[in-house]
Amino acid sequence: MTYDELKKYWEQQESAPGIAALEKTAYCLRFSQYGSTGSCGSGVQTTEAFNDSRNALAWLRFCVMPEILDFDSDSNCKKKKSTEEYLVIYKGKKKEQLLDLVKLFDKVMRQPNPDKKVLNQAMLKYNQTFCSTNPRSEISAHGQAADFIYSENIEYEMQQEFEMDEDDEEMNKLAKLLKNKKFDFDNDHHLEMLSTLLERMDKF
């Protein structure tokens, strides 16, 4: 997909993709958002799976960012706006941060196959920009699924879940597969167990 195609598609989406696209080559994000998004506080922590890294960036760029800026700027718009329309509200250092983030995301999304270095830079910039907004947002882990499930933060969260479900035979089996590096994305049952675990790790 071209940049314009990504923009058009994700601007029309109303919800997060979830893990329906989960497979070995899927690009995954561990996404969190905390703060006041209305009359009361709220918190969300989910895993999202995309066909590739450019779609993951596009979801953040065209779906998540406008939503955060709408609340952070107290705009409370009934009709969805673009990130650029919110930027006119901001001034000074915060506006510079947001502009730099938008430029970086747009630059990376125009690359046919962004490498790990530029993706790490984009996610780090995202975290630095949205650590002080209301709501706050963070990407605590990201990467192709085969790498994502062995990332430090995800392994830690998985271990916590395994300890809570220590009597669950399926989860014990999955824990052993992951520990012994024998998890197989081409095995439907392995993938089903992983999907179940990731869904249990979601917090709303």
C-alpha positions as CSV (number, residue, x, y, z in Angstrom):
1,M,0.0,0.0,0.0
2,T,1.2,3.5,-0.7
3,Y,1.2,6.2,1.9
4,D,-2.0,7.7,0.6
5,E,-3.7,4.3,0.6
6,L,-2.6,3.7,4.2
7,K,-3.9,7.1,5.2
8,K,-7.3,6.6,3.5
9,Y,-7.8,3.2,5.0
10,W,-6.8,4.0,8.6
11,E,-8.6,7.3,8.7
12,Q,-11.8,5.3,8.2
13,Q,-11.2,2.8,11.0
14,E,-13.1,3.2,14.2
15,S,-11.5,0.5,16.4
16,A,-8.2,-1.2,17.1
17,P,-7.4,-4.2,15.0
18,G,-6.8,-6.7,17.8
19,I,-4.9,-9.9,17.0
20,A,-6.9,-11.3,14.1
21,A,-3.9,-10.8,11.8
22,L,-1.5,-12.7,14.2
23,E,1.0,-14.9,12.4
24,K,4.8,-15.3,12.3
25,T,5.4,-12.3,10.0
26,A,2.7,-10.0,11.6
27,Y,4.0,-6.8,13.2
28,C,2.8,-6.5,16.8
29,L,2.5,-3.6,19.2
30,R,2.0,-3.7,23.0
31,F,-0.1,-0.6,23.3
32,S,-1.2,1.2,26.4
33,Q,-3.2,4.3,27.1
34,Y,-3.9,5.8,30.5
35,G,-5.7,8.9,31.8
36,S,-8.9,10.8,31.6
37,T,-10.9,10.3,28.4
38,G,-14.2,11.7,29.5
39,S,-16.0,12.0,32.8
40,C,-13.7,9.4,34.5
41,G,-10.3,7.9,34.4
42,S,-9.5,5.0,32.2
43,G,-6.7,2.6,31.2
44,V,-6.2,0.3,28.3
45,Q,-3.4,-2.2,27.6
46,T,-3.6,-4.4,24.5
47,T,-1.7,-6.3,21.9
48,E,-2.4,-5.3,18.3
49,A,-1.3,-7.3,15.2
50,F,-0.9,-5.8,11.7
51,N,0.1,-7.1,8.3
52,D,3.3,-5.1,8.5
53,S,5.1,-2.3,10.3
54,R,3.8,0.4,8.0
55,N,0.2,-0.5,8.9
56,A,1.1,-0.4,12.6
57,L,2.5,3.1,12.2
58,A,-0.5,4.2,10.2
59,W,-2.9,3.0,12.9
60,L,-1.0,5.1,15.5
61,R,-0.7,8.1,13.1
62,F,-4.2,8.3,11.8
63,C,-6.3,6.6,14.5
64,V,-4.6,6.9,17.9
65,M,-2.9,10.3,17.7
66,P,-6.0,12.3,16.8
67,E,-7.9,10.6,19.6
68,I,-5.3,11.5,22.2
69,L,-5.0,15.1,20.9
70,D,-8.7,15.5,21.0
71,F,-8.8,14.8,24.7
72,D,-5.5,16.4,25.5
73,S,-6.6,19.7,23.9
74,D,-10.1,19.6,25.5
75,S,-11.6,19.8,22.0
76,N,-14.1,17.0,22.5
77,C,-15.0,17.0,18.8
78,K,-18.0,15.0,17.8
79,K,-16.6,14.4,14.3
80,K,-13.2,12.8,13.9
81,K,-10.4,15.3,12.9
82,S,-6.9,14.7,11.6
83,T,-3.8,15.1,13.7
84,E,-2.9,18.2,11.7
85,E,-6.1,19.9,12.6
86,Y,-5.3,19.6,16.3
87,L,-1.7,20.8,15.9
88,V,-2.9,24.4,15.4
89,I,-4.0,24.4,19.1
90,Y,-0.6,23.7,20.4
91,K,2.3,26.1,20.9
92,G,6.0,26.0,21.8
93,K,7.9,22.9,22.6
94,K,4.9,20.6,22.6
95,K,3.9,21.6,19.1
96,E,7.5,21.1,17.9
97,Q,7.5,17.6,19.5
98,L,4.2,16.7,17.8
99,L,5.4,18.1,14.4
100,D,8.7,16.2,14.6
101,L,6.8,13.0,15.4
102,V,4.3,13.4,12.5
103,K,7.2,14.1,10.1
104,L,9.1,11.0,11.3
105,F,6.1,8.7,11.1
106,D,5.3,10.0,7.6
107,K,8.9,9.6,6.5
108,V,9.0,6.0,7.7
109,M,5.6,5.1,6.3
110,R,6.9,6.2,2.8
111,Q,9.7,3.6,3.0
112,P,8.8,0.3,1.4
113,N,10.5,-1.8,4.1
114,P,11.4,0.2,7.2
115,D,14.3,-1.4,9.1
116,K,14.4,-2.1,12.9
117,K,16.5,1.0,13.6
118,V,14.1,3.5,12.1
119,L,11.1,1.7,13.7
120,N,12.8,1.8,17.1
121,Q,13.4,5.5,16.5
122,A,9.7,6.1,15.6
123,M,8.4,4.2,18.6
124,L,10.8,5.9,21.0
125,K,9.7,9.3,19.7
126,Y,6.1,8.3,20.1
127,N,6.7,7.4,23.7
128,Q,8.6,10.6,24.4
129,T,5.8,12.7,22.9
130,F,2.8,11.0,24.6
131,C,4.3,10.5,28.0
132,S,3.0,13.8,29.2
133,T,-0.4,14.1,27.4
134,N,-3.8,13.3,28.8
135,P,-4.3,10.4,28.1
136,R,-0.7,9.2,28.2
137,S,0.3,6.5,25.7
138,E,3.1,4.1,25.3
139,I,4.4,1.3,23.0
140,S,6.2,-1.0,25.5
141,A,7.1,-3.7,22.9
142,H,7.0,-3.9,19.1
143,G,8.3,-6.1,16.3
144,Q,7.5,-9.1,14.1
145,A,5.5,-11.7,16.0
146,A,8.4,-14.2,16.1
147,D,10.6,-11.6,17.8
148,F,7.8,-9.8,19.7
149,I,6.9,-12.8,21.9
150,Y,10.5,-13.1,23.1
151,S,11.0,-9.4,23.9
152,E,11.8,-8.6,27.5
153,N,8.5,-6.8,28.3
154,I,6.3,-9.4,26.7
155,E,8.1,-12.3,28.3
156,Y,7.7,-10.7,31.7
157,E,3.9,-10.1,31.2
158,M,3.5,-13.7,29.9
159,Q,5.3,-15.1,32.9
160,Q,2.9,-13.2,35.2
161,E,0.0,-14.6,33.4
162,F,1.4,-18.2,33.5
163,E,1.8,-17.8,37.3
164,M,-1.8,-16.8,37.7
165,D,-3.0,-19.7,35.5
166,E,-0.6,-22.4,36.9
167,D,-3.3,-25.0,36.9
168,D,-4.2,-24.4,33.2
169,E,-2.8,-27.3,31.2
170,E,-2.9,-25.4,27.9
171,M,-1.0,-22.4,29.4
172,N,1.6,-24.8,31.0
173,K,2.1,-26.4,27.6
174,L,2.5,-23.0,26.0
175,A,4.9,-21.8,28.7
176,K,7.2,-24.9,28.0
177,L,7.1,-24.3,24.2
178,L,8.1,-20.7,24.6
179,K,10.8,-21.5,27.2
180,N,12.4,-24.2,25.0
181,K,12.1,-22.0,21.9
182,K,9.9,-24.6,20.3
183,F,6.8,-22.5,19.6
184,D,5.7,-23.0,15.9
185,F,3.7,-20.2,14.3
186,D,2.7,-22.7,11.5
187,N,1.1,-25.0,14.1
188,D,-2.6,-23.9,14.4
189,H,-2.9,-25.2,18.0
190,H,0.3,-23.3,19.1
191,L,-1.1,-20.1,17.5
192,E,-4.5,-20.6,19.2
193,M,-2.9,-21.0,22.6
194,L,-0.8,-17.8,22.0
195,S,-3.9,-15.9,20.9
196,T,-5.7,-16.9,24.1
197,L,-2.8,-15.8,26.2
198,L,-2.4,-12.4,24.5
199,E,-6.1,-11.8,24.9
200,R,-5.9,-12.6,28.6
201,M,-3.1,-10.1,29.0
202,D,-5.3,-7.3,27.6
203,K,-6.5,-4.9,30.3
204,F,-9.4,-2.5,30.0
